[in-house]
Amino acid sequence: MKKIIFLLVLALVAIIAFFINGEEVHESTAANVDKPTTLEVNGQTANFISFKNGYLRNKGRKEWVEEGKDLKMRFMFKEEKRDKSSIYLFNKSLNIRLRIDVSGKKIMQQKGNEPERVLYKIEEALITPKGQQVKKVVYAYNEKASGSFANVPGTTVWLEDNPDTQKKGKPKQLEETKRDEWSVYLKDENENKIQIDLYQKKVRIGPKGKIYEIIKGS
């Protein structure tokens, strides 16, 4: 009889331990899933650079564009290489090299064989996120104004803000339908589909609708 009781006690302890461990694993897994992945902004990861009079941004495929605050293009550059602290760009027609010193917060310029000089001080350096991480994108609505799509935290609701919605007095509400590695897919109340394509740096409205260029994502 004592042996049976002893075995029953062991079985009960094993069952309790199983449920306790199961809960711990579940909670740990949930914590790992919910914890955001934070990447260090440096020369290897930065894709959007802001300075006093404009921006430098990576359009993809090693092409960079320098724009003014009015969003008008000034120059195009080709990315040559990166290291931990800097991004190296070259404009062949002008024979000008830029070194975006992310760690030193400055943009260096070199014309031909002349010594480097400080061209701009960096105000902000950002990593362009992929489709799974992006929460907000700013796009060029026209030559003079920008628009944005922003995710309402903790929901699948997105709000679009641009000159048209500002005239109406409130942002346009959209619903997120899915994400993949490079894109977020939305739809509006009329079932019009919007793709925020972080790879091509484009916002596409419907299969044959308007296409806007993404300025930055976060």
GUMI-621090 format. One record per residue: residue in one letter; x, y, z of N, C-alpha, C in turn. Coordinates in nm, 3 decimals. Example, Ala and Ser with C-alpha at 12.3 -4.5 7.8 and 13.67 -1.06 7.14 Angstrom:
! residues 2
{r "A",{1.319,-0.569,0.780},{1.230,-0.450,0.780},{1.320,-0.330,0.780}}
{r "S",{1.285,-0.225,0.708},{1.367,-0.106,0.714},{1.290,0.003,0.787}}
//
This chain:
! residues 218
{r "M",{0.083,-0.120,0.000},{0.000,0.000,0.000},{0.087,0.127,0.000}}
{r "K",{0.191,0.126,0.088},{0.281,0.241,0.094},{0.350,0.264,-0.041}}
{r "K",{0.383,0.153,-0.111},{0.450,0.164,-0.240},{0.358,0.229,-0.343}}
{r "I",{0.229,0.193,-0.338},{0.132,0.251,-0.432},{0.117,0.400,-0.407}}
{r "I",{0.107,0.437,-0.278},{0.094,0.579,-0.243},{0.216,0.657,-0.290}}
{r "F",{0.335,0.599,-0.268},{0.461,0.662,-0.309},{0.463,0.687,-0.459}}
{r "L",{0.418,0.585,-0.536},{0.415,0.598,-0.682},{0.316,0.705,-0.727}}
{r "L",{0.201,0.710,-0.658},{0.100,0.812,-0.690},{0.153,0.953,-0.665}}
{r "V",{0.227,0.967,-0.553},{0.287,1.098,-0.521},{0.387,1.139,-0.627}}
{r "L",{0.471,1.044,-0.670},{0.570,1.073,-0.775},{0.502,1.115,-0.904}}
{r "A",{0.393,1.045,-0.938},{0.320,1.077,-1.061},{0.260,1.217,-1.053}}
{r "L",{0.205,1.252,-0.935},{0.146,1.384,-0.916},{0.252,1.494,-0.928}}
{r "V",{0.368,1.472,-0.870},{0.479,1.568,-0.878},{0.522,1.587,-1.023}}
{r "A",{0.529,1.477,-1.099},{0.569,1.483,-1.239},{0.469,1.564,-1.321}}
{r "I",{0.338,1.543,-1.293},{0.233,1.617,-1.366},{0.242,1.766,-1.338}}
{r "I",{0.259,1.801,-1.208},{0.271,1.942,-1.170},{0.393,2.006,-1.236}}
{r "A",{0.506,1.934,-1.236},{0.629,1.986,-1.298},{0.611,2.008,-1.446}}
{r "F",{0.536,1.918,-1.511},{0.513,1.930,-1.655},{0.439,2.060,-1.687}}
{r "F",{0.331,2.088,-1.611},{0.252,2.208,-1.638},{0.330,2.335,-1.607}}
{r "I",{0.410,2.331,-1.498},{0.491,2.448,-1.463},{0.591,2.477,-1.573}}
{r "N",{0.663,2.375,-1.618},{0.763,2.394,-1.725},{0.697,2.439,-1.853}}
{r "G",{0.579,2.380,-1.881},{0.508,2.419,-2.003},{0.474,2.566,-2.003}}
{r "E",{0.427,2.617,-1.887},{0.393,2.759,-1.877},{0.516,2.845,-1.893}}
{r "E",{0.628,2.802,-1.834},{0.752,2.880,-1.844},{0.800,2.889,-1.987}}
{r "V",{0.793,2.778,-2.060},{0.836,2.778,-2.199},{0.746,2.867,-2.283}}
{r "H",{0.614,2.858,-2.258},{0.518,2.939,-2.333},{0.544,3.088,-2.310}}
{r "E",{0.563,3.125,-2.181},{0.585,3.266,-2.150},{0.717,3.314,-2.210}}
{r "S",{0.819,3.231,-2.206},{0.948,3.268,-2.263},{0.939,3.287,-2.412}}
{r "T",{0.866,3.194,-2.479},{0.850,3.204,-2.623},{0.775,3.331,-2.660}}
{r "A",{0.668,3.360,-2.587},{0.590,3.480,-2.614},{0.674,3.604,-2.596}}
{r "A",{0.758,3.603,-2.491},{0.844,3.720,-2.467},{0.941,3.741,-2.582}}
{r "N",{0.995,3.630,-2.634},{1.089,3.641,-2.745},{1.021,3.691,-2.872}}
{r "V",{0.897,3.648,-2.893},{0.824,3.690,-3.013},{0.789,3.838,-3.006}}
{r "D",{0.744,3.883,-2.887},{0.698,4.020,-2.872},{0.812,4.120,-2.863}}
{r "K",{0.930,4.076,-2.825},{1.043,4.167,-2.808},{1.091,4.217,-2.943}}
{r "P",{1.090,4.349,-2.967},{1.132,4.400,-3.097},{1.281,4.382,-3.121}}
{r "T",{1.315,4.360,-3.246},{1.455,4.347,-3.283},{1.512,4.486,-3.310}}
{r "T",{1.614,4.523,-3.235},{1.674,4.654,-3.251},{1.810,4.640,-3.318}}
{r "L",{1.827,4.706,-3.432},{1.954,4.705,-3.502},{2.028,4.834,-3.475}}
{r "E",{2.159,4.824,-3.462},{2.241,4.943,-3.443},{2.250,5.020,-3.575}}
{r "V",{2.231,5.150,-3.567},{2.245,5.234,-3.687},{2.392,5.266,-3.704}}
{r "N",{2.451,5.215,-3.811},{2.592,5.241,-3.840},{2.614,5.239,-3.991}}
{r "G",{2.739,5.237,-4.032},{2.770,5.239,-4.174},{2.719,5.119,-4.251}}
{r "Q",{2.699,5.008,-4.183},{2.652,4.887,-4.248},{2.501,4.883,-4.264}}
{r "T",{2.429,4.961,-4.183},{2.283,4.947,-4.181},{2.206,5.072,-4.224}}
{r "A",{2.266,5.190,-4.216},{2.193,5.314,-4.244},{2.156,5.325,-4.392}}
{r "N",{2.036,5.375,-4.418},{1.988,5.394,-4.555},{1.919,5.528,-4.577}}
{r "F",{1.908,5.607,-4.473},{1.846,5.739,-4.485},{1.921,5.837,-4.396}}
{r "I",{1.972,5.943,-4.456},{2.053,6.041,-4.385},{1.990,6.179,-4.400}}
{r "S",{1.968,6.244,-4.289},{1.909,6.377,-4.290},{2.014,6.479,-4.247}}
{r "F",{2.019,6.593,-4.319},{2.107,6.704,-4.281},{2.028,6.834,-4.293}}
{r "K",{2.089,6.946,-4.262},{2.017,7.073,-4.249},{1.935,7.109,-4.372}}
{r "N",{1.993,7.092,-4.491},{1.928,7.139,-4.612},{1.867,7.029,-4.699}}
{r "G",{1.868,6.905,-4.649},{1.812,6.799,-4.733},{1.836,6.659,-4.681}}
{r "Y",{1.836,6.564,-4.775},{1.846,6.423,-4.740},{1.939,6.350,-4.838}}
{r "L",{1.995,6.242,-4.791},{2.059,6.141,-4.875},{1.987,6.011,-4.844}}
{r "R",{1.939,5.942,-4.946},{1.868,5.817,-4.919},{1.901,5.711,-5.022}}
{r "N",{1.897,5.590,-4.975},{1.926,5.473,-5.057},{1.799,5.432,-5.131}}
{r "K",{1.802,5.438,-5.264},{1.686,5.400,-5.343},{1.682,5.250,-5.368}}
{r "G",{1.789,5.180,-5.332},{1.800,5.038,-5.361},{1.898,5.014,-5.475}}
{r "R",{1.951,4.891,-5.481},{2.045,4.852,-5.587},{2.166,4.944,-5.592}}
{r "K",{2.210,4.990,-5.472},{2.329,5.073,-5.455},{2.318,5.211,-5.519}}
{r "E",{2.196,5.256,-5.541},{2.174,5.391,-5.594},{2.126,5.483,-5.482}}
{r "W",{2.195,5.597,-5.467},{2.161,5.696,-5.367},{2.123,5.826,-5.436}}
{r "V",{2.032,5.900,-5.374},{1.992,6.030,-5.428},{2.004,6.134,-5.317}}
{r "E",{2.057,6.251,-5.357},{2.057,6.365,-5.266},{1.943,6.458,-5.305}}
{r "E",{1.860,6.493,-5.207},{1.744,6.578,-5.231},{1.743,6.695,-5.134}}
{r "G",{1.679,6.804,-5.177},{1.658,6.916,-5.087},{1.536,6.892,-5.002}}
{r "K",{1.509,6.982,-4.910},{1.391,6.972,-4.825},{1.262,6.982,-4.907}}
{r "D",{1.274,7.038,-5.027},{1.158,7.046,-5.117},{1.137,6.917,-5.196}}
{r "L",{1.221,6.815,-5.167},{1.214,6.682,-5.228},{1.264,6.680,-5.374}}
{r "K",{1.320,6.790,-5.420},{1.374,6.792,-5.556},{1.514,6.730,-5.558}}
{r "M",{1.538,6.646,-5.659},{1.666,6.577,-5.668},{1.778,6.674,-5.703}}
{r "R",{1.891,6.659,-5.635},{2.009,6.738,-5.665},{2.112,6.655,-5.740}}
{r "F",{2.150,6.542,-5.679},{2.255,6.458,-5.739},{2.223,6.310,-5.717}}
{r "M",{2.280,6.227,-5.804},{2.273,6.082,-5.788},{2.413,6.030,-5.756}}
{r "F",{2.419,5.927,-5.673},{2.546,5.865,-5.637},{2.534,5.713,-5.643}}
{r "K",{2.647,5.649,-5.665},{2.655,5.504,-5.663},{2.730,5.461,-5.536}}
{r "E",{2.671,5.368,-5.465},{2.738,5.317,-5.344},{2.854,5.227,-5.385}}
{r "E",{2.972,5.258,-5.334},{3.092,5.179,-5.365},{3.118,5.072,-5.260}}
{r "K",{3.106,5.110,-5.135},{3.131,5.012,-5.027},{3.079,5.069,-4.896}}
{r "R",{3.082,4.984,-4.794},{3.046,5.023,-4.658},{3.144,4.961,-4.560}}
{r "D",{3.157,5.025,-4.445},{3.223,4.962,-4.332},{3.143,4.995,-4.207}}
{r "K",{3.194,4.961,-4.092},{3.118,4.977,-3.967},{3.079,5.123,-3.941}}
{r "S",{3.164,5.216,-3.982},{3.140,5.356,-3.948},{3.086,5.440,-4.063}}
{r "S",{3.113,5.399,-4.189},{3.084,5.489,-4.301},{3.025,5.420,-4.423}}
{r "I",{2.961,5.501,-4.509},{2.911,5.458,-4.640},{2.983,5.543,-4.744}}
{r "Y",{3.032,5.480,-4.851},{3.113,5.549,-4.952},{3.037,5.557,-5.084}}
{r "L",{3.017,5.680,-5.131},{2.940,5.705,-5.253},{3.027,5.776,-5.357}}
{r "F",{2.988,5.760,-5.487},{3.065,5.822,-5.594},{2.973,5.870,-5.705}}
{r "N",{2.996,5.994,-5.750},{2.929,6.048,-5.868},{3.035,6.061,-5.977}}
{r "K",{3.027,5.971,-6.076},{3.131,5.962,-6.178},{3.138,6.086,-6.265}}
{r "S",{3.022,6.140,-6.306},{3.022,6.255,-6.397},{3.081,6.380,-6.332}}
{r "L",{3.064,6.394,-6.202},{3.119,6.510,-6.130},{3.254,6.479,-6.066}}
{r "N",{3.293,6.351,-6.068},{3.416,6.306,-6.004},{3.419,6.349,-5.856}}
{r "I",{3.306,6.325,-5.789},{3.292,6.361,-5.648},{3.260,6.237,-5.566}}
{r "R",{3.332,6.224,-5.457},{3.305,6.115,-5.363},{3.249,6.173,-5.233}}
{r "L",{3.153,6.100,-5.177},{3.101,6.132,-5.046},{3.130,6.017,-4.952}}
{r "R",{3.167,6.051,-4.831},{3.180,5.951,-4.726},{3.083,5.989,-4.615}}
{r "I",{2.979,5.908,-4.602},{2.880,5.932,-4.497},{2.933,5.870,-4.369}}
{r "D",{2.990,5.954,-4.284},{3.049,5.909,-4.158},{2.937,5.903,-4.053}}
{r "V",{2.871,5.788,-4.045},{2.757,5.773,-3.955},{2.800,5.788,-3.810}}
{r "S",{2.912,5.728,-3.774},{2.959,5.735,-3.635},{3.004,5.876,-3.598}}
{r "G",{3.063,5.948,-3.693},{3.109,6.084,-3.666},{3.005,6.190,-3.692}}
{r "K",{2.886,6.148,-3.744},{2.774,6.238,-3.771},{2.812,6.353,-3.866}}
{r "K",{2.881,6.318,-3.974},{2.914,6.418,-4.074},{2.926,6.353,-4.212}}
{r "I",{2.905,6.433,-4.315},{2.919,6.388,-4.453},{3.040,6.458,-4.512}}
{r "M",{3.137,6.377,-4.554},{3.262,6.429,-4.609},{3.257,6.426,-4.762}}
{r "Q",{3.312,6.530,-4.824},{3.315,6.537,-4.971},{3.460,6.546,-5.020}}
{r "Q",{3.487,6.475,-5.131},{3.619,6.482,-5.193},{3.601,6.501,-5.343}}
{r "K",{3.656,6.610,-5.398},{3.653,6.636,-5.542},{3.786,6.594,-5.602}}
{r "G",{3.780,6.495,-5.692},{3.903,6.446,-5.755},{4.003,6.400,-5.652}}
{r "N",{4.124,6.459,-5.658},{4.230,6.422,-5.563},{4.245,6.522,-5.450}}
{r "E",{4.150,6.614,-5.439},{4.156,6.711,-5.331},{4.133,6.644,-5.196}}
{r "P",{4.179,6.706,-5.088},{4.153,6.648,-4.955},{4.004,6.650,-4.921}}
{r "E",{3.964,6.560,-4.835},{3.825,6.559,-4.788},{3.793,6.686,-4.709}}
{r "R",{3.667,6.727,-4.719},{3.620,6.838,-4.636},{3.480,6.806,-4.586}}
{r "V",{3.442,6.867,-4.477},{3.309,6.845,-4.421},{3.207,6.918,-4.509}}
{r "L",{3.111,6.843,-4.563},{3.007,6.901,-4.647},{2.882,6.933,-4.565}}
{r "Y",{2.836,6.836,-4.488},{2.718,6.854,-4.404},{2.739,6.786,-4.269}}
{r "K",{2.669,6.835,-4.169},{2.660,6.764,-4.041},{2.532,6.681,-4.043}}
{r "I",{2.542,6.555,-4.004},{2.427,6.465,-4.004},{2.336,6.498,-3.886}}
{r "E",{2.207,6.518,-3.917},{2.109,6.541,-3.811},{2.048,6.409,-3.764}}
{r "E",{2.028,6.316,-3.860},{1.964,6.188,-3.826},{2.006,6.083,-3.926}}
{r "A",{2.033,5.964,-3.878},{2.062,5.849,-3.963},{1.965,5.738,-3.926}}
{r "L",{1.898,5.681,-4.026},{1.796,5.580,-4.000},{1.820,5.454,-4.082}}
{r "I",{1.769,5.344,-4.032},{1.769,5.219,-4.107},{1.634,5.208,-4.176}}
{r "T",{1.635,5.185,-4.306},{1.510,5.161,-4.375},{1.462,5.022,-4.339}}
{r "P",{1.350,5.009,-4.270},{1.306,4.877,-4.227},{1.248,4.795,-4.342}}
{r "K",{1.237,4.665,-4.320},{1.171,4.577,-4.416},{1.022,4.569,-4.383}}
{r "G",{0.951,4.492,-4.464},{0.807,4.486,-4.450},{0.758,4.437,-4.315}}
{r "Q",{0.833,4.347,-4.252},{0.788,4.291,-4.125},{0.804,4.388,-4.008}}
{r "Q",{0.891,4.488,-4.022},{0.919,4.577,-3.911},{0.861,4.718,-3.926}}
{r "V",{0.831,4.759,-4.048},{0.796,4.900,-4.071},{0.667,4.938,-4.000}}
{r "K",{0.666,5.057,-3.941},{0.549,5.110,-3.872},{0.502,5.241,-3.935}}
{r "K",{0.590,5.306,-4.009},{0.553,5.433,-4.072},{0.639,5.456,-4.195}}
{r "V",{0.580,5.509,-4.300},{0.656,5.551,-4.418},{0.614,5.691,-4.458}}
{r "V",{0.710,5.767,-4.505},{0.685,5.901,-4.559},{0.712,5.895,-4.708}}
{r "Y",{0.621,5.947,-4.789},{0.638,5.940,-4.934},{0.623,6.078,-4.997}}
{r "A",{0.677,6.092,-5.118},{0.670,6.218,-5.191},{0.534,6.227,-5.259}}
{r "Y",{0.446,6.308,-5.204},{0.311,6.323,-5.259},{0.315,6.403,-5.389}}
{r "N",{0.392,6.511,-5.389},{0.419,6.589,-5.510},{0.552,6.660,-5.490}}
{r "E",{0.585,6.754,-5.577},{0.715,6.820,-5.568},{0.729,6.908,-5.444}}
{r "K",{0.618,6.949,-5.386},{0.624,7.042,-5.274},{0.578,6.984,-5.141}}
{r "A",{0.519,6.868,-5.142},{0.462,6.814,-5.019},{0.484,6.664,-5.008}}
{r "S",{0.475,6.616,-4.886},{0.489,6.473,-4.860},{0.362,6.420,-4.795}}
{r "G",{0.349,6.289,-4.794},{0.239,6.221,-4.727},{0.296,6.110,-4.641}}
{r "S",{0.212,6.043,-4.565},{0.261,5.936,-4.479},{0.154,5.831,-4.456}}
{r "F",{0.200,5.708,-4.428},{0.116,5.599,-4.380},{0.172,5.561,-4.243}}
{r "A",{0.088,5.557,-4.142},{0.134,5.523,-4.007},{0.043,5.419,-3.945}}
{r "N",{0.104,5.317,-3.887},{0.032,5.210,-3.820},{-0.011,5.254,-3.680}}
{r "V",{-0.137,5.233,-3.645},{-0.184,5.260,-3.510},{-0.130,5.149,-3.420}}
{r "P",{-0.047,5.181,-3.320},{0.019,5.079,-3.237},{-0.077,4.973,-3.183}}
{r "G",{-0.037,4.847,-3.200},{-0.114,4.736,-3.146},{-0.235,4.695,-3.226}}
{r "T",{-0.250,4.753,-3.347},{-0.365,4.720,-3.431},{-0.320,4.694,-3.575}}
{r "T",{-0.415,4.657,-3.660},{-0.388,4.642,-3.804},{-0.440,4.764,-3.880}}
{r "V",{-0.471,4.870,-3.806},{-0.521,4.994,-3.867},{-0.404,5.085,-3.905}}
{r "W",{-0.412,5.142,-4.025},{-0.313,5.240,-4.072},{-0.386,5.370,-4.105}}
{r "L",{-0.318,5.482,-4.085},{-0.373,5.613,-4.117},{-0.287,5.681,-4.222}}
{r "E",{-0.353,5.727,-4.329},{-0.282,5.799,-4.434},{-0.306,5.948,-4.417}}
{r "D",{-0.195,6.024,-4.419},{-0.204,6.169,-4.405},{-0.133,6.234,-4.524}}
{r "N",{-0.202,6.322,-4.594},{-0.144,6.395,-4.708},{-0.226,6.523,-4.728}}
{r "P",{-0.188,6.609,-4.824},{-0.263,6.734,-4.844},{-0.413,6.713,-4.868}}
{r "D",{-0.452,6.605,-4.936},{-0.594,6.579,-4.960},{-0.669,6.548,-4.831}}
{r "T",{-0.611,6.461,-4.748},{-0.679,6.426,-4.622},{-0.680,6.544,-4.526}}
{r "Q",{-0.578,6.630,-4.534},{-0.573,6.748,-4.448},{-0.686,6.845,-4.482}}
{r "K",{-0.721,6.853,-4.611},{-0.833,6.939,-4.652},{-0.965,6.887,-4.594}}
{r "K",{-0.975,6.754,-4.582},{-1.096,6.693,-4.527},{-1.100,6.696,-4.374}}
{r "G",{-0.986,6.730,-4.314},{-0.983,6.745,-4.169},{-0.952,6.620,-4.090}}
{r "K",{-0.928,6.506,-4.157},{-0.893,6.384,-4.085},{-0.819,6.288,-4.178}}
{r "P",{-0.731,6.204,-4.122},{-0.658,6.109,-4.204},{-0.748,5.998,-4.257}}
{r "K",{-0.705,5.936,-4.363},{-0.779,5.824,-4.423},{-0.742,5.695,-4.350}}
{r "Q",{-0.842,5.615,-4.316},{-0.818,5.490,-4.243},{-0.811,5.372,-4.339}}
{r "L",{-0.710,5.287,-4.318},{-0.692,5.168,-4.400},{-0.671,5.048,-4.309}}
{r "E",{-0.690,4.928,-4.367},{-0.673,4.803,-4.292},{-0.557,4.723,-4.350}}
{r "E",{-0.468,4.678,-4.261},{-0.357,4.593,-4.305},{-0.409,4.452,-4.331}}
{r "T",{-0.378,4.396,-4.449},{-0.423,4.262,-4.483},{-0.314,4.158,-4.469}}
{r "K",{-0.191,4.195,-4.497},{-0.080,4.101,-4.478},{0.054,4.174,-4.492}}
{r "R",{0.160,4.101,-4.460},{0.298,4.150,-4.477},{0.382,4.037,-4.533}}
{r "D",{0.488,4.075,-4.604},{0.591,3.978,-4.640},{0.726,4.042,-4.610}}
{r "E",{0.833,3.985,-4.661},{0.966,4.034,-4.623},{0.986,4.181,-4.655}}
{r "W",{0.932,4.226,-4.769},{0.962,4.362,-4.814},{0.841,4.454,-4.822}}
{r "S",{0.721,4.403,-4.803},{0.603,4.487,-4.827},{0.497,4.475,-4.718}}
{r "V",{0.416,4.581,-4.708},{0.294,4.582,-4.628},{0.179,4.605,-4.725}}
{r "Y",{0.070,4.529,-4.709},{-0.044,4.538,-4.799},{-0.164,4.591,-4.723}}
{r "L",{-0.226,4.696,-4.776},{-0.339,4.761,-4.712},{-0.459,4.764,-4.806}}
{r "K",{-0.576,4.790,-4.750},{-0.694,4.816,-4.832},{-0.777,4.924,-4.764}}
{r "D",{-0.850,5.002,-4.846},{-0.934,5.106,-4.789},{-1.080,5.060,-4.784}}
{r "E",{-1.169,5.150,-4.748},{-1.310,5.112,-4.732},{-1.376,5.070,-4.862}}
{r "N",{-1.317,5.109,-4.975},{-1.369,5.071,-5.106},{-1.299,4.948,-5.164}}
{r "E",{-1.219,4.881,-5.078},{-1.143,4.760,-5.117},{-1.031,4.790,-5.216}}
{r "N",{-0.993,4.917,-5.230},{-0.876,4.950,-5.311},{-0.751,4.900,-5.239}}
{r "K",{-0.660,4.838,-5.311},{-0.542,4.777,-5.251},{-0.420,4.869,-5.265}}
{r "I",{-0.345,4.878,-5.156},{-0.224,4.960,-5.152},{-0.108,4.872,-5.111}}
{r "Q",{0.003,4.882,-5.182},{0.125,4.809,-5.146},{0.233,4.909,-5.107}}
{r "I",{0.286,4.894,-4.986},{0.402,4.971,-4.942},{0.523,4.882,-4.965}}
{r "D",{0.596,4.909,-5.072},{0.707,4.824,-5.117},{0.839,4.886,-5.072}}
{r "L",{0.898,4.831,-4.966},{1.022,4.885,-4.912},{1.143,4.850,-4.997}}
{r "Y",{1.134,4.746,-5.081},{1.245,4.707,-5.168},{1.259,4.803,-5.286}}
{r "Q",{1.147,4.830,-5.353},{1.147,4.921,-5.466},{1.134,5.067,-5.422}}
{r "K",{1.108,5.089,-5.292},{1.087,5.224,-5.237},{0.968,5.292,-5.303}}
{r "K",{0.858,5.217,-5.319},{0.739,5.269,-5.386},{0.613,5.239,-5.304}}
{r "V",{0.515,5.329,-5.316},{0.379,5.303,-5.268},{0.292,5.291,-5.392}}
{r "R",{0.225,5.177,-5.408},{0.143,5.152,-5.526},{-0.005,5.147,-5.486}}
{r "I",{-0.085,5.229,-5.553},{-0.229,5.234,-5.527},{-0.300,5.155,-5.636}}
{r "G",{-0.341,5.032,-5.606},{-0.411,4.950,-5.705},{-0.316,4.902,-5.815}}
{r "P",{-0.364,4.811,-5.903},{-0.279,4.755,-6.008},{-0.237,4.858,-6.114}}
{r "K",{-0.322,4.959,-6.138},{-0.290,5.060,-6.239},{-0.305,5.202,-6.184}}
{r "G",{-0.298,5.213,-6.054},{-0.317,5.344,-5.990},{-0.189,5.424,-5.977}}
{r "K",{-0.191,5.523,-5.889},{-0.076,5.611,-5.870},{0.038,5.537,-5.801}}
{r "I",{0.160,5.584,-5.828},{0.279,5.529,-5.765},{0.355,5.646,-5.700}}
{r "Y",{0.382,5.634,-5.572},{0.456,5.737,-5.500},{0.592,5.681,-5.456}}
{r "E",{0.689,5.767,-5.448},{0.824,5.726,-5.406},{0.839,5.742,-5.256}}
{r "I",{0.886,5.637,-5.187},{0.905,5.641,-5.044},{1.033,5.720,-5.011}}
{r "I",{1.020,5.815,-4.921},{1.133,5.896,-4.877},{1.206,5.828,-4.763}}
{r "K",{1.129,5.782,-4.664},{1.191,5.711,-4.552},{1.089,5.624,-4.483}}
{r "G",{1.140,5.525,-4.411},{1.055,5.436,-4.333},{1.110,5.423,-4.193}}
{r "S",{1.024,5.389,-4.099},{1.068,5.371,-3.961},{0.980,5.270,-3.891}}
//
